Each structure stands twice: as C-alpha cells, then as structure tokens.
Amino acid sequence: MCEELPKMIRIMPDYGPSYASDEDACVFDVADCFSDHPRITEIREIEDDLYGLASWVDSGEADDNPDFPWDELNERGLALTWQLADILKGSRIPVVYRALTKIDGENYIEEIVVGNS
C-alpha cells in the first residue's frame, strides 16, 4: 500500500511502460496503492489490461506506424478508466483519462474526467 493515497489518478497508456500518475506527475501502480481494497482482484485485472495498452505503445508501433489506431487505444483505455473509477468511487479521488492522438506528426492531448469519486 502507498504511504499516502494519490490526490488524483491520471490514466495515460501512451506514457510508456507506466500507465498511471498522480497529481505531481509521479508514476505509480494503482493496485499497490489500493492493495487492501475489497475489489483488489478487479483492480489488478484492469491494471493488467492498462499495462498491456502501455506496452503496445511502448513497443514502438505507435512511432513506426503513421496509421497507428489511436482511436482504438483511447477507446479501450477510456473504458478501463471508467471501470476503475467505478470501483474506486467513494474514495474521493478524481480519475482522469489522458487521450493522446497524433495527427500528421503532431500530438494532441485531451484530459477527460471520468470519475470524481
């Protein structure tokens, strides 16, 4: 368990091998911070899927493929973020999804608040 719970959870599978950061942009594992949560098994399953998305981006395909399916990545990532926010409701920690899209080599970032538990 974390010494102190984050004040915000930002989900960002485009960030590389990590997928979550806190309010200070420090990366962390959600399952580690909520290891005593009654739904920890579900949190770990979501975390595994988010690590999978992060690994997909980190594999280099996103950089090498100008037609990388950012919409698919963001759709899957956003759905997992909604699931996580639902599990953590009541914790009073905002959960945000960071959607990255690349168009003609330019990065476009949108942050979507999915839960303000």
N, C-alpha and C positions, 0 to 999 in steps of 0.2 A: 504494500500500500504506500502511496505517496505520503511524504511527511505532511504536505498541505495539498488539498484538492485545488485544481485549477479554478480560476475565476471565469474562464471561458474555454471552450473546446472548439478549435478550428480544424475541420477535416479538409485535408488537401492532398489527395493521392498523386498529384503532379509534382510533389516536392522531392521525390526521390525515394529512397528506401524507407523513409519515415512517412507517416500519413497524418499525424496529429500534432498540433502545437497548442500552447496555452496563450494567455493574454500577453506574455512577454516574448512570444515567438520561440519559446523553448520547446523542442520536440519531446514527446513522452508517449508511453503506451497507456491507452485508456484502461486496459484490463489490469495493469499494475496498480493504477490509482483507485480502481473500484473492485479490488480483489475480494472484499468482504460483501459485495453487493449480492442480494438474493438471486439475481439473474445473471451471475457472472458467466455461466456457460454460454448464454446467448451473446453476451458482450464479447467473449473470446471468439465466437463464430463470426460475428460482424468484423472484429479486428482482423481475423484471418483473411476475410474477403477484401478488406481495405488494404492489407499488406499485399495481396495479390494484385490489386489495381496499381498500387505504388510500384511494385516490381515490374509490371507491364510497361509503365512509363520509363522506369529506370533501366530497362533492357536496352534502350537506345532506339527502339522502334519509333517512338514519338519524334525523335530528332531526325531519323533517317527517312521517314515516310511522310512526304508532304500531304498525303491523304489520310494521315492518322485519324482514327474515328474519335475525335474529342467529344462529340455529342454522346456517343455510346459510353465513353469513360465517365462523363459527367452525369449521365442518366443513372448509371449503376452506382456511382459514388454518392449521388444525392439520395437515392433510395436507401442505401445503407445508413446514411447520416440520419434520415428520418427514423429509421428503426432504432438507431442508437439513442436519439433524442427521446423517443417514446419510452425506452427502457429507463432512461435517466430522469424522466420527468419527476418533479418533486425535489430534485437536488438543487434547484435554483441556479443552475449553471447554464448560461446561454451556449447553444450548439450552433455553429456556423459552418456552412459548406463553401469552400473556395473553388469556384469553377474557373478553369483555365482553358482558353481556346486560342489556337494560333491560326491567324489568317494572313496569308502572304508574308510569313515570317515574323509577323507582329504578335505579341502576347496581349491578350485581352483577359482581364481578371474581373470576376464578379463574385461578391460575397453574398450568400443567401442565408439569412437567419431562419433555421428550421425549427428551433425549439428554444424557448426561454423558460426552461424547467423551473 
